[in-house]
Amino acid sequence: MLVTHRDDVLAGGASSPVRAGRRVGGDPFVCARGEGPYAYDAAGRRYVDYVMAYGPLLFGHTPSFLSDLDALAARGVVYGSTNPDEPALAGRIHAHVPSMRKLRFTTTGSEAVQSALRVARAFTGRDAIVKFAGNYHGHFDLALQDAGASAETGDAARSGIPPGAVAGMAVARYNDLDDVDRQLARAGDRLAAILVEPVCANMGLVEAVPGFLAGLRERADRRGALLIFDEIITWPRLGLGGAQARAGVVPDLTTIGKVMGGGFPIAAFGGRSDVMAVLAPDGPCFTGGTHAGMPFAAALALRVLDHLETRPELYAAMERHARALADGIRTTLRALELDYAVVQLESIVDFKFRPGPPTRSYDDQGRADQRAFAAFYHAMRERGILLPPSHNEVMFVSTAHGDAEIELTVAAIDASLRSLRARGVI
Ligand SMILES: Cc1ncc(COP(=O)(O)O)c(C=O)c1O
């Protein structure tokens, strides 16, 4: 049989919609190869990459611990049995994130959050969930209401998500405890859990204001409900203790993913022993998966922890580079008299085309100028810098980004913003 290549068979041109680049227009970026901090297109052109696969690549595209994968694969990559690396990995994660007393592995972050919500409902015997506009938790039904990142379910009636599936869901404004109280009142005594990104990186980079997370903790406790932190972007990007260690607020359940597999798909959910005891085979709540906790990915996750535990200086270097990037952006904005807030937390950097204080909620984010961002995206790409093609996303710095890449980027940002000014875009 003759096999012909067709480039119109991939639905929507991408396996995840943001990659199609519709938010910024133009030809979508097609990555043919990655190396260190660089992405290469099919023509071999090199770009400093700040997409970093939307978070997983804390060590860039080709970290040294990915060098002898043949040996790892030679053990077999998936068994369908528990393997020794799984409990070892669970124990190592627990040592860093003590609130994850018991945990279970999944393949993707979406599954981890979906599982955590089911566990919360099984444990409490209730069904209502309060989540936050602009937070993103994956592509399952419940998570997509008012979600940030690239979630596009605007036309709810045609989105394929039945109203019944989201009937128990209330969506509150991030950083607004008064609105949380309004949504909690709607949920009443049906509240199973409050689900939140403790630092949100899906409507730009948005930190919780002081007292917000503690306020959620106190409200969940008062109602006998659970607090779930989605740390799929933040652990271990913000440090081995994650966002919860920084905030000093302890959730009942936590979800992690992205960075933990060093680029391979593995994620987890976990928390209090009494809560996780609802899981089958001990309890009535089923979660599982063919590739969940597969030995190949679990071994890589152990390597990620080895790397971070033995080289704490990596965090300091990323922070220094991210700060230099943020300072460089601020210098150009000042020169152009643009009052946009530049935010940086550890290795995450972000600014939006909106004057005034940093984004606090999805309402703020809705006021950013998307047209200006699209022009900026293309101006940067022309200059060899790759940004995520959506203004809801952020710039991820990795351990592979060095002074040279940051200098190139700062220069490109300066030139790009000046070209936008000259064209009257900003
Ligand atoms: C905070 C957060 N939670 C969950 C997810 C879903 O993870 P995955 O894409 O691995 O299903 C994402 C993905 O971007 C995320 O940013």
Ligand as a Chemical Component Dictionary entry (heavy atoms), coordinates in Angstrom:
data_LIG
# 
_chem_comp.id                   LIG 
_chem_comp.type                 NON-POLYMER 
_chem_comp.pdbx_formal_charge   0 
_chem_comp.three_letter_code    LIG 
# 
loop_
_chem_comp_atom.comp_id 
_chem_comp_atom.atom_id 
_chem_comp_atom.alt_atom_id 
_chem_comp_atom.type_symbol 
_chem_comp_atom.charge 
_chem_comp_atom.model_Cartn_x 
_chem_comp_atom.model_Cartn_y 
_chem_comp_atom.model_Cartn_z 
_chem_comp_atom.pdbx_ordinal 
LIG C1 C1 C 0 -2.158 24.369 36.916 1  
LIG C2 C2 C 0 -2.426 23.279 35.946 2  
LIG N1 N1 N 0 -3.161 22.222 36.326 3  
LIG C3 C3 C 0 -3.425 21.192 35.477 4  
LIG C4 C4 C 0 -2.962 21.210 34.192 5  
LIG C5 C5 C 0 -3.272 20.051 33.268 6  
LIG O1 O1 O 0 -2.129 19.291 33.086 7  
LIG P1 P1 P 0 -1.965 18.380 31.758 8  
LIG O2 O2 O 0 -1.845 19.312 30.610 9  
LIG O3 O3 O 0 -0.724 17.574 32.042 10 
LIG O4 O4 O 0 -3.182 17.522 31.688 11 
LIG C6 C6 C 0 -2.216 22.287 33.735 12 
LIG C7 C7 C 0 -1.719 22.330 32.340 13 
LIG O5 O5 O 0 -1.324 23.339 31.816 14 
LIG C8 C8 C 0 -1.953 23.362 34.632 15 
LIG O6 O6 O 0 -1.252 24.445 34.247 16 
# 
loop_
_chem_comp_bond.comp_id 
_chem_comp_bond.atom_id_1 
_chem_comp_bond.atom_id_2 
_chem_comp_bond.value_order 
_chem_comp_bond.pdbx_ordinal 
LIG C1 C2 SING 1  
LIG C2 N1 SING 2  
LIG C2 C8 DOUB 3  
LIG N1 C3 DOUB 4  
LIG C3 C4 SING 5  
LIG C4 C5 SING 6  
LIG C4 C6 DOUB 7  
LIG C5 O1 SING 8  
LIG O1 P1 SING 9  
LIG P1 O2 DOUB 10 
LIG P1 O3 SING 11 
LIG P1 O4 SING 12 
LIG C6 C7 SING 13 
LIG C6 C8 SING 14 
LIG C7 O5 DOUB 15 
LIG C8 O6 SING 16 
# 
